[in-house]
Amino acid sequence: MTEWIQYAIDAVYVVAVLAFVLGLKALSGPTTARRGILYAGVAMLIAVVVTFFSPGLSNFALIAIGVMIGGLAGWYWARVVQMTAMPQMVAIFNGMGGGAAAAIAAVTLLSGLTDHATAGLSAAGGVIGSISIAGSIIAFLKLQGWITSKPIVLPARQVVNTAVLVVGLGFGIFSLVQLNPLWLLPFYVLLLLYGILLTLPIGGADMPVVISLFNALTGVAVGLDGFALVNGPLGDAGYAMVIAGTLVGASGSLLTLLMARAMNRSVANVFFGAFGATEETGVAVAGQMKPIDASDAAVMMAYASQVIIVPGYGMAVAQAQQKVKELADLLETKGVTVKFGIHPVAGRMPGHMNVLLAEAGIDYGKLFDRDEINAEFPSTDVVLVIGANDVVNPAAHRAGSPLQGMPILDVDQAKNVIVIKRGQGKGFAGIENDLFYRDNCHMLYGDAQQAVGKLVSELKKA
Amino acid sequence: MAADLWTALFIALLAVFTGYEVISRVPVLLHTPLMSGSNFIHGIVLVGAIVALGIATNPLEQAIGFVAVIMGAMNVTGGYVVTERILAMFDRTKRKGGPS
């Protein structure tokens, strides 16, 4: 009888893994994506339910209570949160996965420090899971604004961080060699600390890379835990974890590389470079910024044949996406073609701008990637930049600039550029934006929501 | 090293290629759902957490296993709801304006 239950459970895991792969595949196309997450969701539900029937489990009450507490908390929190808080939500739920992986490794290490291979794999899962949860929580706090999103650079950072990591790993190796669980406490404490120290010096604008990498890391940690479980009494759950975890680790790594490439920086530079902590000095930009008022800007756009809107993090902060939708609709009723140019790392997570514009109800057919839209700028009458800075900075084409080589949206090629910006300050990278000083560029100062609101009311008058 | 570990290693290798193949050439539009969706998929950690708590024998192991189950369950439901909410906004058919 037990044997048949085990076969049934295994069969369910196989189907679940298949559904994960198909679900992930479906997530890469806009028309199939929703079906994809549904497949994966159903598969997950069944996989969790059948695990309860695994022979030889105890502590059922605790398991049920834990699943209910965690499940309801996650469900409720994700339901009620504002759409603008999505980057930190992704970060925190990812952190929970990393924490679970670290905790599973701890249980495996405490209960079964007999076999060095298994223990080593568990410890590796513990290392990566700990870094993932600690780092994700820091990312969450930064994105939520509970700690500053500026890089927090501590003195002798590289030395201290490396020391924490090395000593932490040392305790891990001790516990493995001596098969002594006593060393596990300092091991975990130091690795959690390392995750915190690693993430503190990373600034807000680099969060797309950070969130994406921690997501991949959690996947790897889950996979490693799976490796450790396959040798145990209930090994088949381990295979499911190996596949799903590795799948996420691989796809997440790829996404991380895409994000880093979109900034022309290496992942290592993002994590260890403390980018944006210092400002570029000594580069004088000729010309001056020319302010424009909302009525002139509105007229300029109303008589354009094509307007391209380039949103950035400033739009997200001001929650201006609804106003932007209104503006786009108004312009279209006046016969203006409106398109959106989206930079891959605009905002705080991969694809952030697309999510916000979709929330406002803007059809995704009007959103264009950098590669698709760049050729259109020279023939465009007006480009409206809303709270974006570094991703439109032509300094990227200038030798010696810290942004040199970053693929940007070439908005400076357009006939006219209107930039909505709160003040005259520099972007996240701390670099003067040559664009603002160009002859074809006009500055519309103000909070993105108010400024776009003014444009809308001026357009209604016109 | 036990045979099971080798089997798992082969499986993991194949999974790396699958993960790479499945998401290469994904449009920027879907970067968030893809990341959020894969965030949900590593929620499979809950299965491992249930097993870990299920075989825990002393109070310390039970406590850690219990925390693992709570965190794993949050990962699963939170990851699912976030992904589903984002995808609902991309759904052309359910929008007020209809397809354009």
Boltz contact constraints between the chains, C-beta under 6 A:
constraints:
  - contact:
      token1: [A, 20]
      token2: [B, 41]
      max_distance: 6.0
  - contact:
      token1: [A, 21]
      token2: [B, 18]
      max_distance: 6.0
  - contact:
      token1: [A, 24]
      token2: [B, 22]
      max_distance: 6.0
  - contact:
      token1: [A, 25]
      token2: [B, 22]
      max_distance: 6.0
  - contact:
      token1: [A, 27]
      token2: [B, 33]
      max_distance: 6.0
  - contact:
      token1: [A, 27]
      token2: [B, 34]
      max_distance: 6.0
  - contact:
      token1: [A, 27]
      token2: [B, 37]
      max_distance: 6.0
  - contact:
      token1: [A, 28]
      token2: [B, 23]
      max_distance: 6.0
  - contact:
      token1: [A, 28]
      token2: [B, 26]
      max_distance: 6.0
  - contact:
      token1: [A, 30]
      token2: [B, 90]
      max_distance: 6.0
  - contact:
      token1: [A, 33]
      token2: [B, 33]
      max_distance: 6.0
  - contact:
      token1: [A, 33]
      token2: [B, 87]
      max_distance: 6.0
  - contact:
      token1: [A, 34]
      token2: [B, 87]
      max_distance: 6.0
  - contact:
      token1: [A, 34]
      token2: [B, 91]
      max_distance: 6.0
  - contact:
      token1: [A, 37]
      token2: [B, 37]
      max_distance: 6.0
  - contact:
      token1: [A, 37]
      token2: [B, 83]
      max_distance: 6.0
  - contact:
      token1: [A, 37]
      token2: [B, 84]
      max_distance: 6.0
  - contact:
      token1: [A, 40]
      token2: [B, 41]
      max_distance: 6.0
  - contact:
      token1: [A, 41]
      token2: [B, 80]
      max_distance: 6.0
  - contact:
      token1: [A, 47]
      token2: [B, 47]
      max_distance: 6.0
  - contact:
      token1: [A, 48]
      token2: [B, 46]
      max_distance: 6.0
  - contact:
      token1: [A, 51]
      token2: [B, 47]
      max_distance: 6.0
  - contact:
      token1: [A, 51]
      token2: [B, 50]
      max_distance: 6.0
  - contact:
      token1: [A, 57]
      token2: [B, 54]
      max_distance: 6.0
  - contact:
      token1: [A, 59]
      token2: [B, 53]
      max_distance: 6.0
  - contact:
      token1: [A, 59]
      token2: [B, 54]
      max_distance: 6.0
  - contact:
      token1: [A, 62]
      token2: [B, 66]
      max_distance: 6.0
  - contact:
      token1: [A, 63]
      token2: [B, 50]
      max_distance: 6.0
  - contact:
      token1: [A, 63]
      token2: [B, 53]
      max_distance: 6.0
  - contact:
      token1: [A, 63]
      token2: [B, 69]
      max_distance: 6.0
  - contact:
      token1: [A, 66]
      token2: [B, 66]
      max_distance: 6.0
  - contact:
      token1: [A, 66]
      token2: [B, 69]
      max_distance: 6.0
  - contact:
      token1: [A, 66]
      token2: [B, 70]
      max_distance: 6.0
  - contact:
      token1: [A, 67]
      token2: [B, 69]
      max_distance: 6.0
  - contact:
      token1: [A, 67]
      token2: [B, 73]
      max_distance: 6.0
  - contact:
      token1: [A, 69]
      token2: [B, 70]
      max_distance: 6.0
  - contact:
      token1: [A, 70]
      token2: [B, 70]
      max_distance: 6.0
  - contact:
      token1: [A, 70]
      token2: [B, 73]
      max_distance: 6.0
  - contact:
      token1: [A, 70]
      token2: [B, 74]
      max_distance: 6.0
  - contact:
      token1: [A, 71]
      token2: [B, 73]
      max_distance: 6.0
  - contact:
      token1: [A, 71]
      token2: [B, 77]
      max_distance: 6.0
  - contact:
      token1: [A, 73]
      token2: [B, 74]
      max_distance: 6.0
  - contact:
      token1: [A, 74]
      token2: [B, 74]
      max_distance: 6.0
  - contact:
      token1: [A, 74]
      token2: [B, 77]
      max_distance: 6.0
  - contact:
      token1: [A, 74]
      token2: [B, 78]
      max_distance: 6.0
  - contact:
      token1: [A, 75]
      token2: [B, 77]
      max_distance: 6.0
  - contact:
      token1: [A, 75]
      token2: [B, 81]
      max_distance: 6.0
  - contact:
      token1: [A, 78]
      token2: [B, 78]
      max_distance: 6.0
  - contact:
      token1: [A, 78]
      token2: [B, 81]
      max_distance: 6.0
  - contact:
      token1: [A, 78]
      token2: [B, 82]
      max_distance: 6.0
  - contact:
      token1: [A, 79]
      token2: [B, 81]
      max_distance: 6.0
  - contact:
      token1: [A, 89]
      token2: [B, 82]
      max_distance: 6.0
  - contact:
      token1: [A, 90]
      token2: [B, 36]
      max_distance: 6.0
  - contact:
      token1: [A, 90]
      token2: [B, 39]
      max_distance: 6.0
  - contact:
      token1: [A, 93]
      token2: [B, 75]
      max_distance: 6.0
  - contact:
      token1: [A, 93]
      token2: [B, 78]
      max_distance: 6.0
  - contact:
      token1: [A, 93]
      token2: [B, 79]
      max_distance: 6.0
  - contact:
      token1: [A, 94]
      token2: [B, 39]
      max_distance: 6.0
  - contact:
      token1: [A, 96]
      token2: [B, 71]
      max_distance: 6.0
  - contact:
      token1: [A, 96]
      token2: [B, 74]
      max_distance: 6.0
  - contact:
      token1: [A, 96]
      token2: [B, 75]
      max_distance: 6.0
  - contact:
      token1: [A, 97]
      token2: [B, 42]
      max_distance: 6.0
  - contact:
      token1: [A, 97]
      token2: [B, 45]
      max_distance: 6.0
  - contact:
      token1: [A, 97]
      token2: [B, 75]
      max_distance: 6.0
  - contact:
      token1: [A, 99]
      token2: [B, 71]
      max_distance: 6.0
  - contact:
      token1: [A, 100]
      token2: [B, 45]
      max_distance: 6.0
  - contact:
      token1: [A, 100]
      token2: [B, 49]
      max_distance: 6.0
  - contact:
      token1: [A, 100]
      token2: [B, 68]
      max_distance: 6.0
  - contact:
      token1: [A, 100]
      token2: [B, 71]
      max_distance: 6.0
  - contact:
      token1: [A, 100]
      token2: [B, 72]
      max_distance: 6.0
  - contact:
      token1: [A, 101]
      token2: [B, 45]
      max_distance: 6.0
  - contact:
      token1: [A, 103]
      token2: [B, 64]
      max_distance: 6.0
  - contact:
      token1: [A, 103]
      token2: [B, 67]
      max_distance: 6.0
  - contact:
      token1: [A, 103]
      token2: [B, 68]
      max_distance: 6.0
  - contact:
      token1: [A, 104]
      token2: [B, 48]
      max_distance: 6.0
  - contact:
      token1: [A, 104]
      token2: [B, 49]
      max_distance: 6.0
  - contact:
      token1: [A, 104]
      token2: [B, 52]
      max_distance: 6.0
  - contact:
      token1: [A, 104]
      token2: [B, 68]
      max_distance: 6.0
  - contact:
      token1: [A, 106]
      token2: [B, 64]
      max_distance: 6.0
  - contact:
      token1: [A, 107]
      token2: [B, 52]
      max_distance: 6.0
  - contact:
      token1: [A, 107]
      token2: [B, 56]
      max_distance: 6.0
  - contact:
      token1: [A, 107]
      token2: [B, 61]
      max_distance: 6.0
  - contact:
      token1: [A, 107]
      token2: [B, 64]
      max_distance: 6.0
  - contact:
      token1: [A, 107]
      token2: [B, 65]
      max_distance: 6.0
  - contact:
      token1: [A, 110]
      token2: [B, 61]
      max_distance: 6.0
  - contact:
      token1: [A, 111]
      token2: [B, 61]
      max_distance: 6.0
  - contact:
      token1: [A, 117]
      token2: [B, 1]
      max_distance: 6.0
  - contact:
      token1: [A, 212]
      token2: [B, 35]
      max_distance: 6.0
  - contact:
      token1: [A, 215]
      token2: [B, 35]
      max_distance: 6.0
  - contact:
      token1: [A, 215]
      token2: [B, 39]
      max_distance: 6.0
  - contact:
      token1: [A, 218]
      token2: [B, 42]
      max_distance: 6.0
  - contact:
      token1: [A, 219]
      token2: [B, 42]
      max_distance: 6.0
  - contact:
      token1: [A, 222]
      token2: [B, 42]
      max_distance: 6.0
  - contact:
      token1: [A, 222]
      token2: [B, 45]
      max_distance: 6.0
  - contact:
      token1: [A, 225]
      token2: [B, 48]
      max_distance: 6.0
  - contact:
      token1: [A, 227]
      token2: [B, 8]
      max_distance: 6.0
  - contact:
      token1: [A, 230]
      token2: [B, 4]
      max_distance: 6.0
  - contact:
      token1: [A, 230]
      token2: [B, 8]
      max_distance: 6.0
  - contact:
      token1: [A, 231]
      token2: [B, 2]
      max_distance: 6.0
  - contact:
      token1: [A, 231]
      token2: [B, 4]
      max_distance: 6.0
  - contact:
      token1: [A, 234]
      token2: [B, 51]
      max_distance: 6.0
  - contact:
      token1: [A, 237]
      token2: [B, 47]
      max_distance: 6.0
  - contact:
      token1: [A, 237]
      token2: [B, 51]
      max_distance: 6.0
  - contact:
      token1: [A, 240]
      token2: [B, 44]
      max_distance: 6.0
  - contact:
      token1: [A, 241]
      token2: [B, 44]
      max_distance: 6.0
  - contact:
      token1: [A, 241]
      token2: [B, 48]
      max_distance: 6.0
  - contact:
      token1: [A, 242]
      token2: [B, 8]
      max_distance: 6.0
  - contact:
      token1: [A, 242]
      token2: [B, 11]
      max_distance: 6.0
  - contact:
      token1: [A, 242]
      token2: [B, 12]
      max_distance: 6.0
  - contact:
      token1: [A, 243]
      token2: [B, 11]
      max_distance: 6.0
  - contact:
      token1: [A, 243]
      token2: [B, 15]
      max_distance: 6.0
  - contact:
      token1: [A, 244]
      token2: [B, 41]
      max_distance: 6.0
  - contact:
      token1: [A, 244]
      token2: [B, 44]
      max_distance: 6.0
  - contact:
      token1: [A, 245]
      token2: [B, 42]
      max_distance: 6.0
  - contact:
      token1: [A, 246]
      token2: [B, 12]
      max_distance: 6.0
  - contact:
      token1: [A, 246]
      token2: [B, 15]
      max_distance: 6.0
  - contact:
      token1: [A, 246]
      token2: [B, 16]
      max_distance: 6.0
  - contact:
      token1: [A, 247]
      token2: [B, 15]
      max_distance: 6.0
  - contact:
      token1: [A, 247]
      token2: [B, 19]
      max_distance: 6.0
  - contact:
      token1: [A, 248]
      token2: [B, 38]
      max_distance: 6.0
  - contact:
      token1: [A, 248]
      token2: [B, 41]
      max_distance: 6.0
  - contact:
      token1: [A, 248]
      token2: [B, 42]
      max_distance: 6.0
  - contact:
      token1: [A, 250]
      token2: [B, 16]
      max_distance: 6.0
  - contact:
      token1: [A, 250]
      token2: [B, 19]
      max_distance: 6.0
  - contact:
      token1: [A, 250]
      token2: [B, 20]
      max_distance: 6.0
  - contact:
      token1: [A, 251]
      token2: [B, 19]
      max_distance: 6.0
  - contact:
      token1: [A, 251]
      token2: [B, 23]
      max_distance: 6.0
  - contact:
      token1: [A, 251]
      token2: [B, 38]
      max_distance: 6.0
  - contact:
      token1: [A, 252]
      token2: [B, 38]
      max_distance: 6.0
  - contact:
      token1: [A, 254]
      token2: [B, 20]
      max_distance: 6.0
  - contact:
      token1: [A, 342]
      token2: [B, 28]
      max_distance: 6.0
  - contact:
      token1: [A, 344]
      token2: [B, 28]
      max_distance: 6.0
  - contact:
      token1: [A, 350]
      token2: [B, 31]
      max_distance: 6.0
  - contact:
      token1: [A, 350]
      token2: [B, 35]
      max_distance: 6.0
  - contact:
      token1: [A, 351]
      token2: [B, 28]
      max_distance: 6.0
  - contact:
      token1: [A, 351]
      token2: [B, 31]
      max_distance: 6.0
  - contact:
      token1: [A, 351]
      token2: [B, 32]
      max_distance: 6.0
  - contact:
      token1: [A, 354]
      token2: [B, 29]
      max_distance: 6.0
  - contact:
      token1: [A, 355]
      token2: [B, 32]
      max_distance: 6.0
  - contact:
      token1: [A, 355]
      token2: [B, 86]
      max_distance: 6.0
  - contact:
      token1: [A, 358]
      token2: [B, 89]
      max_distance: 6.0
  - contact:
      token1: [A, 358]
      token2: [B, 90]
      max_distance: 6.0
  - contact:
      token1: [A, 359]
      token2: [B, 89]
      max_distance: 6.0
  - contact:
      token1: [A, 363]
      token2: [B, 100]
      max_distance: 6.0
  - contact:
      token1: [A, 364]
      token2: [B, 29]
      max_distance: 6.0
  - contact:
      token1: [A, 369]
      token2: [B, 28]
      max_distance: 6.0
